[in-house]
């Protein structure tokens, strides 16, 4: 079977095409190395920008970026809000880039580690989880990220995701409401929905 080289796979053997993106996010001048085999390698994707622009940290101090890619969400939010951040992805190349990008942007990130969904943080909780989920990996994977977030949030913690309406935002909203008992559409922008759910306090 031919190798598909999708960004949600481990593509360490793929030929390189490294480039650097110089961007401003949340008022911060940032630099991100990208490469072949990672999500949105030629530009910061619009959905991530919409999530960042509509993100409210509230009382959060710890952050998990699930499916971090080369680190756009987790590193930008860590830099802006001083989060203790953990970044997870299944793609080794993306993680290598995220580690380099943390250094490039003088961001002290606690951990940037390989993980199939929440495996690497099995017994840990965070105040905030963010994700631009890998839609092409399929609904089962996306809904696994949404469902798994509940046990990895502190009481009162929040999950914030970005997803396009045409790629399953209504389904994701329904799943988050089912899992958490609540879901708010905090922004809609060019077909992208920003959804947030809270883990209820006991």
C-alpha positions, -999 to +999 in steps of 0.1 A: +000+000+000+014+034-010+025+058+018+000+086+020+023+111+038-006+128+056+002+154+083-016+133+110+009+104+104+045+100+114+064+113+084+100+114+095+112+097+063+096+122+039+119+145+019+124+179+035+112+213+023+120+235+053+109+271+052+104+299+078+072+318+083+075+353+099+041+363+112+024+385+138-001+367+161-019+383+190+004+413+186+035+391+188+062+389+161+068+352+157+089+328+135+078+293+127+099+267+108+077+244+087+085+214+065+069+189+041+046+165+058+031+189+083-002+207+084-004+241+067+033+243+059+031+273+036+011+297+059-005+299+093-039+284+086-069+308+089-087+286+114-058+287+138-057+325+135-095+327+143-090+305+174-062+326+187-080+359+181-111+346+200-093+327+228-100+337+264-076+322+290-100+330+319-083+316+350-062+290+332-025+285+341-018+252+323-024+245+287-025+214+265-023+218+227-037+185+213-024+178+178+000+208+180+016+205+145+046+228+144+033+246+175+013+276+163-015+274+189+004+262+220+035+283+215+016+315+207-007+311+237+022+302+260+041+333+248+011+356+251-004+344+284+026+328+302+011+294+302+029+263+313+022+245+280+023+209+269+022+202+232+013+167+218+012+153+183+016+119+166+039+134+138+076+133+148+086+158+122+060+183+134+072+179+170+109+185+160+097+217+143+077+227+174+108+222+196+129+244+173+101+270+172+099+272+209+136+280+210+133+305+181+106+324+199+121+322+234+092+302+247+098+279+276+074+250+270+073+223+296+069+194+271+066+188+234+061+151+231+049+124+208+015+110+217-014+092+201-042+115+214-039+116+252-016+086+258+014+105+269-006+125+295-028+096+307-029+107+344-026+145+340-051+174+339-049+209+324-068+241+329-072+246+292-071+223+261-069+237+226-071+218+193-072+224+156-082+187+152-070+166+122-102+165+102-087+142+075-078+116+101-116+109+103-145+115+126-135+088+150-102+105+158-117+140+160-145+128+184-118+109+204-100+142+210-133+158+221-144+130+243-109+124+258-106+160+268-131+157+297-109+136+320-078+157+312-094+190+323-094+204+358-128+212+373-139+244+356-114+239+328-122+245+292-118+229+258-115+252+228-114+239+192-116+253+157-134+234+130-150+243+097-188+240+093-185+220+061-160+196+078-182+187+108-186+217+131-223+210+139-214+173+146-185+185+169-208+209+187-233+181+193-205+157+206-191+184+229-226+191+243-231+154+248-197+149+266-196+181+287-233+191+290-225+224+274-210+240+243-207+276+232-201+288+196-178+317+205-170+328+170-179+321+134-156+334+107-155+324+070-170+290+077-148+284+108-165+278+141-147+283+174-163+260+200-158+260+237-170+236+265-164+237+302-159+208+326-184+213+353-172+217+388-183+191+413 
